[in-house]
Amino acid sequence: MKILISNDDGVSAEGIKALAREFSDHSVVVVAPERERSTTGHSLTLHKPLRMHRLEKNVYSVSGGPADCVLVALNEIYKGKKPDLVLSGINRGANLGQDVFYSGTASAAREAANHGIPAVAVSLSLDFQKKGVKENYGTAARGLRQVLNQALAHFAGKKGASWAAGLRSWHPGMMLNVNVPNLPYGKVKGIGIATQGYRIYSTKLLKRVDFRGRNYFWIGGEYQGFRNLKDSDCWYVDRGYIAVTPLELDTTMKDVYLELKGKWRG
């Protein structure tokens, strides 16, 4: 099985190393940003050149963002022959609710889905307000394997089916967004198939003045909780479950589309 791994925390991040170790029984290639590119969203580098460096066997850094990494890998490493699966993560911090629109981790998986490749984004839900908390990347890596075992067997329509069979039946244009609670593996309560939730952030913007008297700004929105929507990704992770949310490239609001279709004037 050919697996491409990327992230937005950078090629040296602990999360991506844990992910590569977990799936080392497959043919893994790591292509990730040379530095942290968190919250860059689905951006592509169009106005300056990208540079790729081989750091060790099957590990490469790219001067751009996560979506750039996937594009470079598909064209330069795989030479147009697609990998069987793209994994993005393990992100240091959750990507729940509308986070997926800002997340570089999600963008790498989405870029792969855009090229018709099965893709999964995986994140470890951390409380950054608590200091000295152990980061359980091993839990996230093992949890992702369990998610894939179950999801791919389901897609293949047969318990115990091979991953290859499940990947052949992967829904076109779909990526899975997986969020794992920061717990020891034995304390995770299970896996929940979740809807996309809604996280609440302050709209705080810090305005300051530099030493030359010019204004500058820090976007400093603080996390303030989530809407308590049953079966959402936020809801499951808060209760100690791995949340698996299927996302698609088509973001059409179907109800409004059907409401307006044939009735719009002009």
Residue pairs with C-beta under 8 A, 6 or more apart in sequence:
1 26
1 27
1 84
1 85
1 163
1 164
2 26
2 27
2 29
2 78
2 83
2 84
2 85
3 23
3 26
3 27
3 28
3 29
3 83
3 84
3 85
3 86
3 87
4 28
4 29
4 31
4 70
4 73
4 74
4 78
4 83
4 85
4 86
4 87
4 112
5 16
5 19
5 20
5 23
5 28
5 29
5 30
5 31
5 32
5 86
5 87
5 88
6 16
6 30
6 31
6 32
6 66
6 69
6 70
6 73
6 86
6 87
6 88
6 108
7 13
7 15
7 16
7 19
7 32
7 33
7 66
7 88
7 89
7 90
7 91
7 104
7 105
7 108
8 33
8 36
8 37
8 38
8 39
8 40
8 65
8 66
8 88
8 91
8 103
8 104
8 105
8 107
8 108
9 15
9 16
9 36
9 38
9 91
9 92
9 105
10 16
10 32
10 33
10 34
10 35
10 36
10 37
11 30
11 32
11 33
11 34
11 55
11 59
11 60
11 61
13 32
13 36
13 92
14 92
14 135
14 137
15 89
15 90
15 91
15 92
15 124
15 137
15 140
16 30
16 32
16 89
16 90
18 90
18 137
18 138
18 140
18 141
19 87
19 89
19 90
19 122
19 137
19 140
19 141
19 144
20 28
20 30
20 59
21 141
22 138
22 141
22 142
22 144
22 145
23 87
23 141
23 145
28 58
29 58
29 59
29 60
29 73
29 77
29 83
30 58
30 59
30 60
31 52
31 60
31 61
31 62
31 69
31 70
31 72
31 73
31 77
32 60
32 61
32 62
32 66
32 69
33 61
33 62
33 63
33 64
33 65
33 66
33 68
33 69
33 104
34 53
34 61
34 62
34 63
37 64
37 65
37 66
37 104
38 91
38 93
38 103
38 104
39 102
39 103
39 104
40 65
40 66
40 104
40 107
41 101
41 102
41 103
41 104
41 107
42 67
42 106
42 107
42 110
42 111
43 65
43 67
43 107
44 64
44 65
44 67
44 68
44 71
45 63
45 64
45 65
45 68
50 62
50 63
50 64
50 68
50 72
51 62
51 63
52 60
52 61
52 62
52 63
52 72
52 76
53 60
53 61
54 60
55 61
60 73
60 77
62 68
62 69
62 72
64 72
65 104
65 107
66 88
66 104
66 105
66 107
66 108
66 111
67 104
67 107
67 108
67 110
67 111
69 108
70 86
70 108
70 111
70 112
70 115
71 111
73 83
74 80
74 82
74 83
74 115
82 115
82 116
82 117
83 117
84 117
84 118
84 163
84 164
84 167
85 117
85 118
85 119
85 120
85 163
85 167
86 108
86 109
86 112
86 117
86 118
86 119
86 120
87 109
87 119
87 120
87 122
87 144
88 105
88 106
88 108
88 109
88 112
88 119
88 120
88 121
88 122
89 105
89 121
89 122
89 123
89 124
89 140
89 144
89 178
90 122
90 123
90 124
90 137
90 140
90 141
90 144
90 180
91 103
91 105
91 121
91 122
91 123
91 124
92 124
92 126
92 135
93 123
93 124
93 125
93 126
93 128
94 123
94 124
94 125
94 126
94 179
94 237
95 103
95 105
95 106
95 121
95 123
95 177
95 179
96 123
96 125
96 179
96 197
96 199
96 226
96 233
96 234
96 237
96 243
97 196
97 197
97 198
97 199
97 226
97 232
97 233
97 234
98 196
98 198
98 199
99 106
99 199
100 106
100 121
100 177
100 196
100 247
103 121
103 123
105 121
105 122
105 123
106 121
106 175
106 177
106 247
108 119
108 121
109 119
109 120
109 121
109 175
109 176
109 177
110 119
110 121
110 175
110 247
110 249
112 118
112 119
112 175
113 119
113 173
113 174
113 175
113 249
114 173
114 249
116 172
118 167
118 170
118 174
119 175
119 176
120 144
120 147
120 148
120 175
120 176
120 177
120 178
121 175
121 176
121 177
121 178
122 140
122 144
122 178
122 179
122 180
123 140
123 177
123 178
123 179
123 180
124 135
124 136
124 137
124 139
124 140
124 180
124 182
125 179
125 180
125 181
125 182
125 237
126 133
126 135
126 182
127 133
127 182
133 182
134 182
135 182
136 180
136 182
136 183
136 184
136 185
138 185
139 180
139 181
139 182
139 183
139 184
139 185
139 188
140 180
142 185
143 178
143 180
143 185
143 188
143 191
143 242
144 178
144 180
146 191
146 242
147 176
147 178
147 191
147 242
147 244
148 163
150 191
151 166
151 176
151 244
152 161
152 163
152 165
152 166
152 167
153 159
153 160
153 161
153 166
154 166
155 166
155 167
155 169
155 170
155 171
156 162
156 165
156 166
156 168
156 169
157 169
158 165
171 246
171 248
173 248
173 249
173 250
174 246
174 247
174 248
174 249
175 246
175 247
175 248
176 244
176 245
176 246
176 247
177 196
177 233
177 244
177 245
177 246
177 247
178 242
178 243
178 244
178 245
179 233
179 236
179 237
179 242
179 243
179 245
180 188
180 237
180 242
181 188
181 237
181 240
181 241
181 242
183 240
187 240
188 240
188 241
188 242
189 239
189 240
189 241
190 241
190 242
191 241
191 242
191 244
192 231
192 236
192 241
192 242
192 243
192 244
193 231
193 244
193 245
193 246
194 231
194 232
194 233
194 235
194 236
194 243
194 244
194 245
195 229
195 231
195 232
195 233
195 245
196 232
196 233
196 245
196 247
197 226
197 227
197 229
197 232
197 233
197 234
197 235
198 226
198 227
198 229
198 232
198 234
199 223
199 225
199 226
199 234
200 223
200 224
200 225
200 226
200 227
201 221
201 222
201 223
201 224
202 221
202 222
202 224
203 221
204 220
204 221
204 222
205 217
205 218
205 219
205 220
206 217
206 218
206 220
207 215
207 216
207 217
208 215
208 216
208 217
208 218
209 215
209 216
210 216
226 232
226 234
226 235
226 238
227 234
228 235
229 235
232 243
233 243
233 245
234 243
236 242
236 243
237 243
